[in-house]
Amino acid sequence: MENCSLCRCGSETVRASSTLLFTLSYPDDKTGKNYDFAQVLKRSICLEQNTQWGPARAEEEHGVYVYDLMATVVHILDSRTGGSLVAHIKVGETYHQRKEGVTHQQWYLFNDFLIEPIDKHEAVQFDMNWKVPAILYYVKRNLNSRYNLNIKNPIEASVLLAEASLARKQRKTHTTFIPLMLNEMPQVGDLVGLDAEFVTLNEEEAELRSDGTKSTIKPSQMSVARITCVRGQGPNEGIPFIDDYISTQEQVVDYLTQYSGIKPGDLDAKISSKHLTTLKSTYLKLRFLIDIGVKFVGHGLMENYRSPPLSLPCFYSCQVPKDQVLDTVYLFHMPRKRMISLRFLAWYFLDLKIQGETHDSIEDARTALQLYRKYLELSKNGTEPESFHKVLKGLYEKGRKMDWKVPEPEGQTSPKNAAVFSSVLAL
């Protein structure tokens, strides 16, 4: 409500008031039935229950609007830590239609790393002793029918063109990728090899219980440090067009160099020689590729990208349709059997020995693309499933015999980045 005061001089003062005024509507019931005050109050607020018109006509005739609860945020009280915020969000039909092929709505609990479906009643159950409501989010009903709510993609193809590096010492001779030309802009269904590397910002905090088991108090916090996208077709197939190192202002406690290839200084704009950029800039590129409809090829994509912060806004929970993800860890997998590493698959099917001393996202993305081509060749697009089953069976037999270890290389046979780029630097 707004309180308006008109002065003699003609000036008007408007003040917002936290007081909500409405008329109590008492039932016209001749049966003599008694109503308590709570029932009267509910009938007075929920006016659609007291009118002979439906909500749509009531809205037109009397300005009555119906709102649906779509989200709640609650404060979980904890005297030791100060508590935390937990969200309950009602996810709409369009998401489930796109992800699962079914039309329904579902409430989800968002609690730090945990996301799981819940019953609708849990979202509105509060207990002031430990679960205090902080935000109730309502949406006007029938908005979709009255307004065009289709999201227009504001991201343009220019995000994939060349951009300046944040690193002061970055030189063209150090460039590990070639930006897309205008005639190379991705189309629906194009293949893109994808891989990412992560570093650790905070170590896991755990405690031992009295029975000897470990209890995780706070999980380790991972941060994406490098994202690579490789061309999946055309004359420059296998050449990266994105190889971004993500600048971070937070202290890195472990660069995981053995597994990530990231070294101290690579993410520091003052001393790095890499193509350093911001997380937002790289997100825009990936979001554009997702919206344009490319198919991402990689190894363990849905596992890698569950690691925050890349996961929620960009890949794992970014509403990427399942048919846009081609994960080689699942393509070469038998039910109820172990997942096989990219290194072993590359050695077995491609006669390549990768990830010798450390991991390299360009090498991994390119290898995943080659493995996908090999999968298409072996499976023959699904016309002979029995023969491909025999191939997988032989793979698992060989893996068990070798304890899933690749023989020590006498000479490195994996492709070198420099050799690949030398042929296209003229571009």
ROZAFI-89697 format. One line per field, with one value per residue (C-alpha): residue in one letter; y, x negated, z negated; chain; residue number from 1. Coordinates in pm, 1 decimal. Example, Ala and Ser with C-alpha at 12.3 -4.5 7.8 and 13.67 -1.06 7.14 Angstrom:
% residues 2
type (a / s)
north (-450.0 / -106.0)
east (-1230.0 / -1367.0)
up (-780.0 / -714.0)
mol (A / A)
seq (1 / 2)
This chain:
% residues 427
type (m / e / n / c / s / l / c / r / c / g / s / e / t / v / r / a / s / s / t / l / l / f / t / l / s / y / p / d / d / k / t / g / k / n / y / d / f / a / q / v / l / k / r / s / i / c / l / e / q / n / t / q / w / g / p / a / r / a / e / e / e / h / g / v / y / v / y / d / l / m / a / t / v / v / h / i / l / d / s / r / t / g / g / s / l / v / a / h / i / k / v / g / e / t / y / h / q / r / k / e / g / v / t / h / q / q / w / y / l / f / n / d / f / l / i / e / p / i / d / k / h / e / a / v / q / f / d / m / n / w / k / v / p / a / i / l / y / y / v / k / r / n / l / n / s / r / y / n / l / n / i / k / n / p / i / e / a / s / v / l / l / a / e / a / s / l / a / r / k / q / r / k / t / h / t / t / f / i / p / l / m / l / n / e / m / p / q / v / g / d / l / v / g / l / d / a / e / f / v / t / l / n / e / e / e / a / e / l / r / s / d / g / t / k / s / t / i / k / p / s / q / m / s / v / a / r / i / t / c / v / r / g / q / g / p / n / e / g / i / p / f / i / d / d / y / i / s / t / q / e / q / v / v / d / y / l / t / q / y / s / g / i / k / p / g / d / l / d / a / k / i / s / s / k / h / l / t / t / l / k / s / t / y / l / k / l / r / f / l / i / d / i / g / v / k / f / v / g / h / g / l / m / e / n / y / r / s / p / p / l / s / l / p / c / f / y / s / c / q / v / p / k / d / q / v / l / d / t / v / y / l / f / h / m / p / r / k / r / m / i / s / l / r / f / l / a / w / y / f / l / d / l / k / i / q / g / e / t / h / d / s / i / e / d / a / r / t / a / l / q / l / y / r / k / y / l / e / l / s / k / n / g / t / e / p / e / s / f / h / k / v / l / k / g / l / y / e / k / g / r / k / m / d / w / k / v / p / e / p / e / g / q / t / s / p / k / n / a / a / v / f / s / s / v / l / a / l)
north (0.0 / 360.0 / 649.0 / 975.3 / 1314.7 / 1634.1 / 1957.2 / 2295.2 / 2410.2 / 2141.1 / 1905.6 / 1537.6 / 1298.4 / 923.5 / 680.1 / 302.8 / 116.5 / -239.0 / -259.8 / -468.7 / -365.1 / -577.7 / -620.3 / -915.1 / -1119.0 / -1299.8 / -1600.2 / -1558.0 / -1894.5 / -1944.8 / -2291.3 / -2143.3 / -2300.0 / -2132.8 / -2019.1 / -1948.7 / -1642.1 / -1837.9 / -1956.4 / -1607.5 / -1469.7 / -1733.3 / -1665.5 / -1294.9 / -1330.3 / -1604.6 / -1412.3 / -1662.0 / -1893.6 / -1639.3 / -1553.5 / -1725.7 / -1643.6 / -1836.5 / -1684.9 / -1555.7 / -1368.1 / -1250.5 / -1102.4 / -919.2 / -801.8 / -727.2 / -712.2 / -1032.5 / -1203.7 / -1558.6 / -1633.8 / -1971.3 / -2040.7 / -2131.2 / -2116.4 / -2083.5 / -1999.6 / -2094.8 / -2026.1 / -2347.4 / -2246.6 / -2382.7 / -2219.1 / -2360.7 / -2231.1 / -1956.8 / -2163.1 / -2181.6 / -2106.5 / -2382.2 / -2336.8 / -2529.9 / -2460.7 / -2579.1 / -2674.9 / -2629.6 / -2855.3 / -2719.4 / -2836.7 / -3192.6 / -3205.8 / -3107.9 / -3328.1 / -3631.8 / -3619.6 / -3602.3 / -3317.9 / -3257.9 / -3022.7 / -3120.5 / -2951.9 / -2977.9 / -2916.1 / -2712.0 / -2751.9 / -2662.0 / -2958.2 / -3154.6 / -3132.7 / -3382.2 / -3404.3 / -3353.7 / -3369.2 / -3040.2 / -3028.8 / -3014.4 / -2681.3 / -2511.1 / -2682.5 / -2440.6 / -2470.8 / -2149.4 / -2350.7 / -2455.7 / -2381.4 / -2013.9 / -1887.9 / -1608.7 / -1572.0 / -1683.1 / -1643.1 / -1623.9 / -1610.0 / -1480.2 / -1759.7 / -1772.8 / -1554.3 / -1788.9 / -1742.8 / -1365.1 / -1275.8 / -1405.1 / -1541.4 / -1708.0 / -1629.6 / -1460.5 / -1561.9 / -1241.9 / -1413.8 / -1354.1 / -1551.4 / -1273.9 / -1429.5 / -1704.1 / -1461.1 / -1357.9 / -1181.7 / -1022.8 / -1219.1 / -1090.2 / -1219.6 / -949.6 / -1189.0 / -1378.6 / -1381.0 / -1508.2 / -1767.7 / -1912.3 / -1943.7 / -2295.3 / -2239.4 / -2075.3 / -1880.8 / -1976.5 / -1803.7 / -1660.9 / -1949.3 / -2198.4 / -2088.3 / -2398.9 / -2526.5 / -2753.8 / -3103.6 / -3009.2 / -3198.9 / -3016.1 / -3191.9 / -3069.4 / -3111.7 / -2915.4 / -2913.1 / -2816.3 / -2692.2 / -2711.4 / -2395.5 / -2552.6 / -2895.4 / -3130.7 / -3107.6 / -3438.9 / -3602.7 / -3958.1 / -4105.7 / -4328.9 / -4636.9 / -4547.1 / -4420.3 / -4081.1 / -3806.8 / -3517.7 / -3186.0 / -2969.1 / -3105.6 / -2980.2 / -2682.3 / -2722.9 / -2444.7 / -2479.5 / -2366.8 / -2453.1 / -2519.9 / -2647.4 / -2686.5 / -2860.2 / -2855.9 / -3181.8 / -3159.0 / -2968.7 / -2919.5 / -2806.0 / -3099.1 / -3152.0 / -2791.0 / -2609.4 / -2290.0 / -2232.5 / -2295.0 / -2063.3 / -2054.3 / -1909.6 / -1629.7 / -1655.2 / -1411.6 / -1686.4 / -1872.7 / -2211.8 / -2472.7 / -2748.9 / -2710.6 / -3088.8 / -3056.2 / -3432.4 / -3454.8 / -3105.2 / -2988.0 / -2651.7 / -2507.1 / -2229.7 / -1899.2 / -2018.9 / -1843.5 / -1526.8 / -1239.9 / -1086.4 / -1380.9 / -1620.9 / -1688.9 / -1859.4 / -1721.7 / -1599.8 / -1493.9 / -1461.6 / -1734.3 / -1524.8 / -1485.9 / -1860.7 / -1929.6 / -1710.5 / -1913.0 / -2245.1 / -2110.9 / -1999.0 / -2342.7 / -2513.0 / -2288.2 / -2325.4 / -2703.2 / -2849.9 / -3196.7 / -3211.5 / -3507.0 / -3583.4 / -3844.9 / -3840.6 / -3512.9 / -3549.5 / -3654.6 / -3379.0 / -3104.2 / -3189.4 / -3012.7 / -2654.1 / -2384.8 / -2500.8 / -2746.0 / -2554.9 / -2258.8 / -2418.8 / -2790.0 / -3043.3 / -2841.0 / -2605.3 / -2778.7 / -2933.9 / -3183.9 / -3539.3 / -3574.7 / -3296.5 / -3495.1 / -3781.1 / -3926.3 / -4187.3 / -4325.0 / -4455.1 / -4542.9 / -4796.9 / -4933.6 / -5259.0 / -5261.9 / -5332.4 / -5312.1 / -5058.5 / -4732.2 / -4733.2 / -4450.0 / -4239.7 / -4340.1 / -4711.8 / -4667.2 / -4455.7 / -4721.5 / -5012.1 / -4866.9 / -4592.5 / -4717.3 / -4384.0 / -4334.5 / -4019.4 / -3859.8 / -3967.6 / -3724.7 / -3511.5 / -3446.1 / -3200.2 / -3087.9 / -3039.1 / -3391.4 / -3535.3 / -3352.6 / -3454.5 / -3814.8 / -3826.0 / -3712.9 / -3988.1 / -4243.0 / -4130.8 / -4179.2 / -4523.6 / -4599.4 / -4511.4 / -4733.6 / -5029.9 / -5001.3 / -4924.0 / -4695.8 / -4979.4 / -5218.5 / -5496.9 / -5470.2 / -5827.7 / -5756.2 / -5440.5 / -5636.2 / -5874.4 / -5576.2 / -5452.5 / -5800.9 / -5825.5 / -5481.0 / -5584.2 / -5913.9 / -5731.2 / -5474.5 / -5735.3 / -5915.4 / -5594.0 / -5467.6 / -5171.6 / -5032.0 / -4908.7 / -5050.1 / -4813.6 / -4635.2 / -4691.6 / -4376.6 / -4134.9 / -4196.6 / -3952.0 / -3647.8 / -3339.5 / -3001.5 / -2830.2 / -3071.3 / -3011.6 / -2635.3 / -2604.0 / -2697.8 / -2437.2 / -2138.1 / -1982.1 / -1939.2)
east (0.0 / -104.7 / -7.7 / 38.4 / 37.7 / 136.3 / -1.2 / 174.7 / -101.7 / -0.2 / -296.7 / -219.7 / -419.0 / -396.8 / -525.9 / -534.8 / -369.5 / -425.8 / -62.5 / 163.1 / 526.9 / 813.7 / 1181.2 / 1288.2 / 1543.6 / 1783.7 / 1971.2 / 2336.8 / 2429.7 / 2788.1 / 2720.2 / 2591.4 / 2247.6 / 1982.5 / 1656.5 / 1346.0 / 1136.1 / 869.9 / 1133.1 / 1274.1 / 925.0 / 843.7 / 1168.2 / 1094.0 / 741.1 / 818.3 / 1087.9 / 1109.8 / 1290.0 / 1569.0 / 1658.4 / 1876.7 / 1631.3 / 1317.1 / 974.7 / 937.5 / 1268.3 / 1218.4 / 887.4 / 1056.6 / 1359.9 / 1220.2 / 841.4 / 793.3 / 462.2 / 368.5 / 7.4 / -162.1 / -445.5 / -754.6 / -1043.7 / -1124.6 / -1454.2 / -1494.3 / -1757.1 / -1871.6 / -1972.2 / -2297.9 / -2452.9 / -2797.4 / -2830.5 / -2570.8 / -2350.3 / -2309.0 / -2056.7 / -1867.0 / -1640.1 / -1335.2 / -1257.7 / -966.5 / -1114.8 / -875.0 / -750.9 / -975.4 / -1290.2 / -1167.0 / -1034.7 / -1379.1 / -1582.1 / -1361.4 / -1099.8 / -812.4 / -583.1 / -554.3 / -659.7 / -880.5 / -1013.9 / -1390.2 / -1606.0 / -1922.9 / -2158.6 / -2517.8 / -2638.6 / -2317.4 / -2033.4 / -1752.2 / -1375.5 / -1147.3 / -777.1 / -592.1 / -487.0 / -848.9 / -895.5 / -633.1 / -693.1 / -862.8 / -976.2 / -1093.4 / -1322.5 / -1548.6 / -1393.3 / -1308.3 / -1155.6 / -1359.2 / -1216.3 / -887.8 / -888.7 / -554.7 / -480.0 / -158.0 / 49.2 / 115.4 / -182.2 / -273.5 / 63.9 / 67.3 / -293.8 / -569.4 / -822.6 / -1051.9 / -1411.6 / -1595.8 / -1958.9 / -2160.8 / -2494.1 / -2633.7 / -2891.0 / -3144.7 / -3225.7 / -3417.0 / -3637.5 / -3985.1 / -4008.8 / -4291.9 / -4457.8 / -4470.8 / -4826.7 / -5086.3 / -5352.6 / -5128.0 / -5274.7 / -5146.7 / -5425.1 / -5273.1 / -4923.8 / -4785.6 / -4466.9 / -4340.8 / -4011.5 / -3731.3 / -3706.9 / -3372.3 / -3324.2 / -3390.6 / -3111.8 / -2949.6 / -2614.7 / -2354.1 / -2495.5 / -2862.1 / -3108.2 / -3319.6 / -3584.9 / -3569.0 / -3790.3 / -3864.3 / -4118.3 / -4063.3 / -4260.4 / -4179.8 / -4094.7 / -4010.4 / -4101.4 / -3837.8 / -3765.1 / -3682.3 / -3675.4 / -3703.6 / -3407.4 / -3441.1 / -3381.6 / -3677.4 / -3475.9 / -3540.1 / -3278.1 / -3313.4 / -3246.7 / -3319.6 / -3398.0 / -3696.5 / -3627.5 / -3740.5 / -3773.3 / -3793.0 / -4135.8 / -4140.4 / -3873.1 / -3952.5 / -3727.7 / -3857.7 / -3718.2 / -3539.6 / -3520.1 / -3647.6 / -4001.1 / -4120.2 / -3971.5 / -4155.7 / -4274.4 / -4157.6 / -3953.7 / -3921.4 / -4199.6 / -4126.0 / -4312.4 / -4077.5 / -4216.3 / -4137.2 / -4182.6 / -4146.5 / -4439.4 / -4501.5 / -4608.1 / -4679.3 / -4732.2 / -4698.1 / -4972.7 / -5008.1 / -4646.0 / -4570.5 / -4894.8 / -4836.9 / -5149.1 / -5194.5 / -5185.2 / -4971.6 / -4664.9 / -4847.0 / -4802.5 / -5136.3 / -5358.0 / -5146.6 / -5232.4 / -4897.2 / -4582.9 / -4427.3 / -4063.8 / -3774.6 / -3530.9 / -3240.5 / -3404.8 / -3451.7 / -3099.1 / -2959.9 / -3146.1 / -3020.6 / -2667.4 / -2668.7 / -2785.8 / -2516.0 / -2241.1 / -2354.6 / -2310.9 / -2661.1 / -2741.4 / -3014.1 / -3251.4 / -3464.7 / -3560.3 / -3381.9 / -3207.8 / -2920.4 / -3165.0 / -3420.7 / -3164.7 / -2989.8 / -3282.8 / -3183.7 / -3189.8 / -3160.5 / -2883.1 / -2577.0 / -2572.1 / -2728.6 / -2722.6 / -2596.6 / -2291.4 / -2287.5 / -1998.8 / -2223.3 / -2005.9 / -2131.2 / -2159.8 / -2420.4 / -2662.3 / -2867.8 / -3067.1 / -3324.3 / -3337.7 / -2983.0 / -3021.3 / -3292.1 / -3126.0 / -2951.7 / -2669.2 / -2777.1 / -3142.7 / -3406.8 / -3455.1 / -3766.3 / -4018.6 / -4082.2 / -4448.6 / -4372.6 / -4111.3 / -4351.9 / -4622.0 / -4387.9 / -4192.3 / -4415.2 / -4765.7 / -4828.6 / -5010.0 / -4879.0 / -4897.4 / -5256.7 / -5385.5 / -5073.5 / -4733.7 / -4677.3 / -4324.5 / -4403.2 / -4538.7 / -4247.3 / -3979.5 / -4140.9 / -4176.1 / -3808.1 / -3715.3 / -3927.7 / -3770.6 / -3423.0 / -3518.0 / -3648.1 / -3321.5 / -3121.3 / -3349.7 / -3320.9 / -2951.1 / -2858.5 / -2585.6 / -2423.8 / -2363.0 / -2567.2 / -2533.7 / -2657.2 / -2989.6 / -3042.7 / -2958.8 / -3241.8 / -3475.0 / -3385.2 / -3422.3 / -3772.2 / -3851.9 / -3755.0 / -3942.3 / -4258.7 / -4213.7 / -4184.3 / -4495.1 / -4695.4 / -4541.1 / -4417.7 / -4769.6 / -4919.2 / -5267.4 / -5551.2 / -5633.5 / -5963.5 / -5895.2 / -5610.0 / -5362.9 / -5091.1 / -5041.8 / -5233.1 / -5065.7 / -5352.8 / -5343.8 / -4975.6 / -4994.7 / -5292.5 / -5074.3 / -4804.7 / -4994.3 / -4957.3 / -4588.6)
up (0.0 / 52.3 / -172.5 / 19.3 / -155.1 / 26.8 / -115.1 / -92.7 / 136.7 / 385.3 / 341.6 / 292.4 / 73.1 / 128.8 / -132.1 / -101.1 / -383.9 / -499.2 / -602.2 / -380.6 / -379.3 / -251.4 / -325.4 / -533.2 / -342.6 / -575.0 / -431.8 / -350.4 / -493.3 / -605.9 / -743.7 / -1064.3 / -1024.8 / -1238.4 / -1074.8 / -1278.8 / -1207.0 / -1014.1 / -766.0 / -724.7 / -670.0 / -409.5 / -220.4 / -227.6 / -86.6 / 166.3 / 346.8 / 631.3 / 389.5 / 334.5 / 693.3 / 945.9 / 1224.9 / 1309.1 / 1239.4 / 1595.0 / 1597.2 / 1240.9 / 1348.1 / 1632.6 / 1434.7 / 1091.4 / 1123.5 / 924.5 / 1002.5 / 908.1 / 816.4 / 779.3 / 538.6 / 742.9 / 494.5 / 126.9 / -39.5 / -404.3 / -666.8 / -835.6 / -1187.0 / -1329.7 / -1635.9 / -1549.5 / -1194.2 / -1181.4 / -956.4 / -581.5 / -308.6 / -130.4 / 172.4 / 288.1 / 654.6 / 864.6 / 1202.0 / 1491.9 / 1765.4 / 2039.4 / 1859.8 / 1810.4 / 2167.3 / 2295.1 / 2059.2 / 2002.3 / 2274.6 / 2025.2 / 1927.0 / 1555.3 / 1277.9 / 987.8 / 673.6 / 619.0 / 312.7 / 369.4 / 73.9 / 161.4 / 372.1 / 324.9 / 579.4 / 545.1 / 605.9 / 305.4 / 225.4 / 278.6 / -87.1 / -204.1 / -25.2 / -243.6 / -576.9 / -817.0 / -1176.0 / -1340.1 / -1568.4 / -1280.8 / -938.3 / -899.4 / -571.1 / -411.9 / -59.7 / 96.2 / 474.0 / 657.6 / 1030.7 / 1182.0 / 1331.9 / 1707.3 / 1792.9 / 2078.4 / 2244.2 / 2203.5 / 2277.3 / 2502.5 / 2254.6 / 2509.4 / 2425.3 / 2707.4 / 2719.7 / 2672.9 / 2738.3 / 3085.3 / 3283.6 / 3224.2 / 2883.5 / 3070.7 / 3261.6 / 3148.1 / 2812.1 / 2619.5 / 2341.8 / 1985.7 / 1953.9 / 2003.1 / 2133.0 / 2373.7 / 2725.5 / 3059.1 / 3057.5 / 2738.9 / 2887.1 / 2862.6 / 3065.2 / 3383.1 / 3358.2 / 3593.7 / 3928.9 / 4033.3 / 4277.6 / 3995.2 / 3763.0 / 3610.1 / 3730.5 / 3575.1 / 3532.7 / 3579.7 / 3360.8 / 3102.1 / 2895.9 / 2534.6 / 2231.0 / 1914.2 / 1633.9 / 1270.8 / 970.6 / 599.4 / 405.4 / 70.1 / -60.7 / -190.7 / -562.7 / -727.7 / -1067.6 / -1188.7 / -1367.5 / -1670.8 / -1454.4 / -1230.9 / -932.1 / -778.7 / -774.2 / -527.7 / -699.0 / -396.2 / -47.6 / 146.7 / 372.5 / 730.9 / 984.3 / 1360.7 / 1480.4 / 1850.5 / 2113.2 / 2460.8 / 2765.6 / 3077.5 / 3430.4 / 3506.1 / 3884.0 / 4185.6 / 4318.9 / 3975.1 / 3783.3 / 3456.3 / 3430.3 / 3113.0 / 3154.4 / 2778.9 / 2529.4 / 2239.8 / 1911.5 / 1648.2 / 1435.1 / 1065.4 / 777.9 / 519.2 / 371.8 / 531.4 / 276.2 / 529.6 / 904.9 / 953.8 / 1215.5 / 1261.2 / 1370.5 / 1502.2 / 1656.6 / 1485.1 / 1325.5 / 1068.4 / 1251.2 / 1541.9 / 1396.7 / 1287.6 / 1535.1 / 1431.5 / 1524.1 / 1730.6 / 2095.2 / 2158.4 / 2320.0 / 1997.6 / 1984.8 / 1741.6 / 1647.4 / 1778.8 / 2118.8 / 2156.7 / 2029.6 / 2306.3 / 2567.8 / 2434.6 / 2393.2 / 2757.3 / 2871.8 / 2663.1 / 2798.3 / 3158.7 / 3127.3 / 3160.6 / 3028.3 / 2764.8 / 2780.4 / 2476.1 / 2221.0 / 1884.7 / 1964.0 / 1719.8 / 1448.0 / 1512.6 / 1529.7 / 1207.3 / 1042.1 / 956.3 / 1069.0 / 1430.6 / 1363.7 / 1251.4 / 1487.4 / 1786.6 / 1853.9 / 1604.0 / 1497.7 / 1791.1 / 1965.0 / 2227.8 / 2419.9 / 2388.2 / 2764.2 / 2763.9 / 2546.2 / 2693.8 / 2404.9 / 2504.9 / 2151.0 / 2208.1 / 2576.1 / 2484.5 / 2173.7 / 2091.6 / 1834.4 / 1475.8 / 1578.4 / 1484.6 / 1672.6 / 1888.2 / 1893.4 / 2201.2 / 2192.0 / 2213.5 / 2487.7 / 2692.7 / 2665.4 / 2740.3 / 3033.0 / 3175.3 / 3089.2 / 2917.3 / 2588.0 / 2425.8 / 2081.0 / 2032.8 / 1771.1 / 1735.8 / 1888.7 / 2171.5 / 2255.4 / 2626.1 / 2653.5 / 2456.7 / 2660.0 / 2988.8 / 2874.2 / 2773.4 / 3124.4 / 3277.2 / 3045.1 / 3149.8 / 3515.4 / 3422.8 / 3244.0 / 3556.7 / 3762.8 / 3525.1 / 3453.5 / 3815.4 / 3687.8 / 3493.6 / 3783.7 / 3623.4 / 3243.7 / 3191.6 / 3357.1 / 3153.3 / 2837.3 / 2928.0 / 2965.2 / 2616.1 / 2472.9 / 2617.7 / 2474.8 / 2121.4 / 2146.3 / 2255.0 / 1979.4 / 1706.6 / 1830.7 / 1823.4 / 1501.2 / 1709.1 / 1740.4 / 2063.8 / 2140.1 / 2072.2 / 2399.6 / 2570.6 / 2768.1 / 2738.3 / 3019.3 / 2923.5 / 3149.1 / 3052.5 / 3047.7 / 3225.5 / 3516.7 / 3565.9 / 3552.5 / 3787.0 / 4082.9 / 4011.0 / 3878.7 / 4222.5 / 4146.1)
mol (A / A / A / A / A / A / A / A / A / A / A / A / A / A / A / A / A / A / A / A / A / A / A / A / A / A / A / A / A / A / A / A / A / A / A / A / A / A / A / A / A / A / A / A / A / A / A / A / A / A / A / A / A / A / A / A / A / A / A / A / A / A / A / A / A / A / A / A / A / A / A / A / A / A / A / A / A / A / A / A / A / A / A / A / A / A / A / A / A / A / A / A / A / A / A / A / A / A / A / A / A / A / A / A / A / A / A / A / A / A / A / A / A / A / A / A / A / A / A / A / A / A / A / A / A / A / A / A / A / A / A / A / A / A / A / A / A / A / A / A / A / A / A / A / A / A / A / A / A / A / A / A / A / A / A / A / A / A / A / A / A / A / A / A / A / A / A / A / A / A / A / A / A / A / A / A / A / A / A / A / A / A / A / A / A / A / A / A / A / A / A / A / A / A / A / A / A / A / A / A / A / A / A / A / A / A / A / A / A / A / A / A / A / A / A / A / A / A / A / A / A / A / A / A / A / A / A / A / A / A / A / A / A / A / A / A / A / A / A / A / A / A / A / A / A / A / A / A / A / A / A / A / A / A / A / A / A / A / A / A / A / A / A / A / A / A / A / A / A / A / A / A / A / A / A / A / A / A / A / A / A / A / A / A / A / A / A / A / A / A / A / A / A / A / A / A / A / A / A / A / A / A / A / A / A / A / A / A / A / A / A / A / A / A / A / A / A / A / A / A / A / A / A / A / A / A / A / A / A / A / A / A / A / A / A / A / A / A / A / A / A / A / A / A / A / A / A / A / A / A / A / A / A / A / A / A / A / A / A / A / A / A / A / A / A / A / A / A / A / A / A / A / A / A / A / A / A / A / A / A / A / A / A / A / A / A / A / A / A / A / A / A / A / A / A / A / A / A / A / A / A / A / A / A / A / A / A / A / A / A / A / A / A / A / A / A / A / A / A / A / A / A / A / A / A / A / A)
seq (1 / 2 / 3 / 4 / 5 / 6 / 7 / 8 / 9 / 10 / 11 / 12 / 13 / 14 / 15 / 16 / 17 / 18 / 19 / 20 / 21 / 22 / 23 / 24 / 25 / 26 / 27 / 28 / 29 / 30 / 31 / 32 / 33 / 34 / 35 / 36 / 37 / 38 / 39 / 40 / 41 / 42 / 43 / 44 / 45 / 46 / 47 / 48 / 49 / 50 / 51 / 52 / 53 / 54 / 55 / 56 / 57 / 58 / 59 / 60 / 61 / 62 / 63 / 64 / 65 / 66 / 67 / 68 / 69 / 70 / 71 / 72 / 73 / 74 / 75 / 76 / 77 / 78 / 79 / 80 / 81 / 82 / 83 / 84 / 85 / 86 / 87 / 88 / 89 / 90 / 91 / 92 / 93 / 94 / 95 / 96 / 97 / 98 / 99 / 100 / 101 / 102 / 103 / 104 / 105 / 106 / 107 / 108 / 109 / 110 / 111 / 112 / 113 / 114 / 115 / 116 / 117 / 118 / 119 / 120 / 121 / 122 / 123 / 124 / 125 / 126 / 127 / 128 / 129 / 130 / 131 / 132 / 133 / 134 / 135 / 136 / 137 / 138 / 139 / 140 / 141 / 142 / 143 / 144 / 145 / 146 / 147 / 148 / 149 / 150 / 151 / 152 / 153 / 154 / 155 / 156 / 157 / 158 / 159 / 160 / 161 / 162 / 163 / 164 / 165 / 166 / 167 / 168 / 169 / 170 / 171 / 172 / 173 / 174 / 175 / 176 / 177 / 178 / 179 / 180 / 181 / 182 / 183 / 184 / 185 / 186 / 187 / 188 / 189 / 190 / 191 / 192 / 193 / 194 / 195 / 196 / 197 / 198 / 199 / 200 / 201 / 202 / 203 / 204 / 205 / 206 / 207 / 208 / 209 / 210 / 211 / 212 / 213 / 214 / 215 / 216 / 217 / 218 / 219 / 220 / 221 / 222 / 223 / 224 / 225 / 226 / 227 / 228 / 229 / 230 / 231 / 232 / 233 / 234 / 235 / 236 / 237 / 238 / 239 / 240 / 241 / 242 / 243 / 244 / 245 / 246 / 247 / 248 / 249 / 250 / 251 / 252 / 253 / 254 / 255 / 256 / 257 / 258 / 259 / 260 / 261 / 262 / 263 / 264 / 265 / 266 / 267 / 268 / 269 / 270 / 271 / 272 / 273 / 274 / 275 / 276 / 277 / 278 / 279 / 280 / 281 / 282 / 283 / 284 / 285 / 286 / 287 / 288 / 289 / 290 / 291 / 292 / 293 / 294 / 295 / 296 / 297 / 298 / 299 / 300 / 301 / 302 / 303 / 304 / 305 / 306 / 307 / 308 / 309 / 310 / 311 / 312 / 313 / 314 / 315 / 316 / 317 / 318 / 319 / 320 / 321 / 322 / 323 / 324 / 325 / 326 / 327 / 328 / 329 / 330 / 331 / 332 / 333 / 334 / 335 / 336 / 337 / 338 / 339 / 340 / 341 / 342 / 343 / 344 / 345 / 346 / 347 / 348 / 349 / 350 / 351 / 352 / 353 / 354 / 355 / 356 / 357 / 358 / 359 / 360 / 361 / 362 / 363 / 364 / 365 / 366 / 367 / 368 / 369 / 370 / 371 / 372 / 373 / 374 / 375 / 376 / 377 / 378 / 379 / 380 / 381 / 382 / 383 / 384 / 385 / 386 / 387 / 388 / 389 / 390 / 391 / 392 / 393 / 394 / 395 / 396 / 397 / 398 / 399 / 400 / 401 / 402 / 403 / 404 / 405 / 406 / 407 / 408 / 409 / 410 / 411 / 412 / 413 / 414 / 415 / 416 / 417 / 418 / 419 / 420 / 421 / 422 / 423 / 424 / 425 / 426 / 427)
